[in-house]
Amino acid sequence: MSRPITYVGYTKDIKKRLELHNSSKGAKFTRGRNWKIIYKKSYKNKSIAMKNEYLLKMNRSLRNKIKNDYLNKNENFNFITL
């Protein structure tokens, strides 16, 4: 089995964003996959959220830690999203 793919993104409406991704209407990268939310965090404003989104995208070790924590708890899944 290949390693799960992760996606990091900002949204005001996480439920709607997940529905878009899972219906192949989201970003081109997300099409054709079954996404699950494994980590989410709220911020006071968009500026702080976007800065933290960038840091998470660039910090592969933190991203892998979140992914591996999920993998260790859930053996039966296909793809994941952040």
N, C-alpha and C positions, 0 to 999 in steps of 0.2 A: 504494500500500500504506500502511495506517495505521501509526503508530508502535507498536512493541511495548509491551505492558503489563508492568509489573514488579510483583512482590509481595515484601514483606519479612516474614519471620516467624522466630520462635524455635521450636526443637524439640530434643528429645533424640535423636530417631531420624529423620534426614533422609530415609532411603530410604522409610520408612513414610509420612512426611508427603507426599513426592512422589507416592507411589502413591495416597494419599487424594485429593489434588488432581486427579490425572489420571483418577481413576475417578468424579469428581463427588461425592465423599463428604466433601470438605474444606469449608473456609469457603465461604459462598455466593458471595463475590466470585470465587473460583477455579474455579467450576463451568463446564464446557463449553469449557475451554481445554486446550491441550497445553503443559504447563509443562516447562521445562528449568532445571537449576541452572547458573548462570553464575558464582556467587560464593558462597563459604561461609567461615566463620571459626569457630574453636572458642574458647571462653572457660573460665576456671577455675571460674566459678560462674554460676548463673542471674541473679543480680543484675547482674553486669557485662554479661552477654549482653543482658539486657533494656534496660539503659541505652544500649548501643551500637545495638541494634535501633531504639530511639526516635531516636537521632541520625541514623542512616541514613535513616529514614523522613522526617525533617524536613530533611535536607540534600539538596535536589533536585540541586544541582550535582554532588555526589559520586555520587549514584545515576545521574545521566545519564552521568557519566564511565565508570562501570562498564559501563553499557548500551552506550555508544558504542564502548568498547574491544571488547566482544563483537561488536557489529555489524560493525566493521571487519574482524574475523577470520572471521566466519561470515555469508555472504550469504544462505544458504538456511535460514531458520527462521521460525517463526510467533510464538510467545510465549515469554517468558522469566520466570524467577523468581530471586529473590535469597535 
